[in-house]
């Protein structure tokens, strides 16, 4: 829910931007059939963790020189999917929905806490509280998730540091919320069991691949932040235009569960992942054509380098009618 200050901030945005949240109102998770919605997410979770188990089993079949780098990358994508599908959707109370809102809150919080502990993540601080601040008051001193949106040389240096074994630990986004003994113990217990299971399923190559996968998920998270909020987007005048949607080959793998539709997600964060493509079409049609290239793009490497330009302020100052007159 938006507070009064957030609502006032939105009203200062241009007319076309103010309309965007309402375009997804009927797509909100609580408007969907609980049976259908919950079935979709349960199947997605099962497929995701089934893929992780399958990757580990292949460690005993495929030669290590091929298996470790290739399946280490794929495992990292799966781990990233765990954050996007499970933890992220729980933070918006929409991994599972119920007609009983209090029950829905409890279910998502419980699953989010368990899923977060697996990866040394404090769900309540980082996601249930921190991620909502990121949506309602982005790029303010309160928004701990606005940091590390590196682009250009800073991003390249971060990628290179991840070549150091174990460096993924330093890039855990939950580190910024401080050390927690409970978080460390829970994460350590999970990983002790996970490493043992990996060894039984795929031998030593599977265990090595686990650690490669953790480096990959750290790199994917840096890439995600750069694409979504890097390149000066924090300086944009209204929160609703401080993000971008990015489309590129294989984005379904490296930005799983449609998290690449990030402009849309920030316009209405109650739309579940599987309806973001539908919402994208509505949002794109509502954004004046002259502004669309700034918010929906395929310039993947230009954005990573920090060289993709922001929309000129004179365009943002124009009315919707004036912007429509500029269309081809």
Long-range contacts (C-beta under 8 A, 24 or more apart in sequence): 2-136, 3-136, 6-136, 6-137, 6-239, 9-238, 9-239, 10-238, 10-239, 10-240, 12-237, 12-238, 13-237, 13-238, 13-240, 13-241, 14-238, 14-316, 14-318, 14-319, 14-320, 15-319, 15-320, 16-286, 16-287, 16-288, 16-320, 16-323, 17-238, 17-240, 17-241, 19-286, 20-240, 20-267, 20-268, 20-283, 20-286, 20-287, 21-240, 21-267, 21-268, 23-267, 23-268, 23-279, 23-282, 23-283, 23-286, 24-264, 24-267, 24-268, 24-270, 24-271, 24-275, 24-279, 24-282, 24-283, 25-268, 27-268, 27-271, 27-272, 27-275, 27-278, 27-279, 28-268, 28-270, 28-271, 29-92, 29-93, 29-94, 29-97, 29-270, 29-271, 29-272, 30-94, 30-97, 30-101, 30-270, 32-97, 32-272, 32-275, 34-96, 34-97, 34-98, 34-99, 37-94, 37-96, 37-97, 37-272, 38-96, 38-97, 40-274, 41-85, 41-89, 41-95, 41-96, 41-272, 44-85, 44-257, 45-85, 45-86, 48-78, 48-81, 48-82, 48-85, 49-82, 51-78, 52-78, 52-79, 53-201, 55-206, 55-209, 56-197, 56-198, 56-201, 56-202, 56-206, 56-209, 56-210, 57-201, 57-202, 57-206, 58-202, 59-198, 59-201, 59-202, 59-203, 59-204, 59-205, 59-206, 59-209, 60-201, 60-202, 60-203, 60-205, 60-206, 62-205, 64-205, 64-208, 67-205, 67-209, 68-205, 68-208, 68-209, 68-212, 69-212, 71-209, 72-208, 72-209, 72-212, 72-213, 72-215, 72-216, 73-212, 73-213, 73-216, 75-209, 75-210, 75-212, 75-213, 75-216, 76-212, 76-213, 76-214, 76-215, 76-216, 76-217, 76-219, 76-220, 77-216, 77-217, 77-220, 77-253, 77-254, 77-256, 78-213, 79-119, 79-213, 79-214, 79-216, 79-217, 80-216, 80-217, 80-220, 80-221, 80-254, 80-256, 81-256, 81-257, 82-115, 82-118, 82-119, 83-119, 83-217, 83-221, 84-256, 84-257, 84-259, 84-273, 85-256, 85-257, 85-273, 86-111, 86-112, 86-115, 87-112, 87-115, 87-116, 87-121, 87-123, 87-127, 88-127, 88-131, 88-259, 89-272, 89-273, 90-115, 90-123, 90-127, 90-128, 91-123, 91-127, 91-128, 91-131, 91-132, 92-131, 92-269, 92-270, 94-270, 94-272, 116-174, 117-183, 117-186, 117-187, 117-190, 118-187, 118-190, 118-194, 119-172, 119-187, 120-172, 120-174, 120-183, 120-184, 120-186, 120-187, 121-172, 121-173, 121-174, 121-183, 121-187, 122-174, 122-177, 122-180, 122-183, 125-174, 125-177, 126-173, 126-174, 126-177, 130-177, 135-266, 135-269, 136-239, 137-239, 138-229, 138-234, 138-239, 138-242, 138-243, 138-266, 139-229, 139-234, 139-239, 139-242, 144-176, 144-177, 145-173, 146-229, 146-234, 147-176, 148-173, 148-222, 148-225, 149-225, 149-226, 149-228, 149-229, 149-230, 149-233, 149-234, 150-222, 150-225, 150-226, 150-230, 151-226, 151-230, 151-231, 151-303, 151-304, 151-305, 151-306, 152-304, 152-305, 152-306, 152-307, 155-222, 155-226, 155-230, 155-304, 155-306, 158-222, 159-219, 159-222, 162-215, 162-218, 162-219, 163-215, 165-211, 166-211, 167-215, 167-218, 168-211, 168-214, 168-215, 168-217, 168-218, 171-218, 171-221, 171-222, 172-218, 173-221, 220-254, 220-255, 223-254, 223-304, 224-255, 224-259, 226-303, 226-304, 226-306, 227-255, 227-260, 227-262, 227-300, 227-303, 227-304, 228-262, 230-303, 230-304, 230-306, 231-303, 231-306, 231-307, 231-308, 231-310, 232-306, 232-310, 233-310, 235-310, 236-310, 237-313, 237-316, 239-266, 240-266, 240-267, 241-295, 241-311, 241-316, 242-266, 244-294, 244-295, 244-296, 244-297, 244-303, 245-280, 245-295, 245-296, 245-297, 246-297, 246-298, 246-300, 246-303, 247-296, 247-297, 247-298, 248-298, 248-300, 263-295, 263-296, 288-320, 288-323, 288-324, 288-326, 288-327, 289-327, 289-328, 290-315, 290-323, 290-326, 290-327, 291-315, 291-323
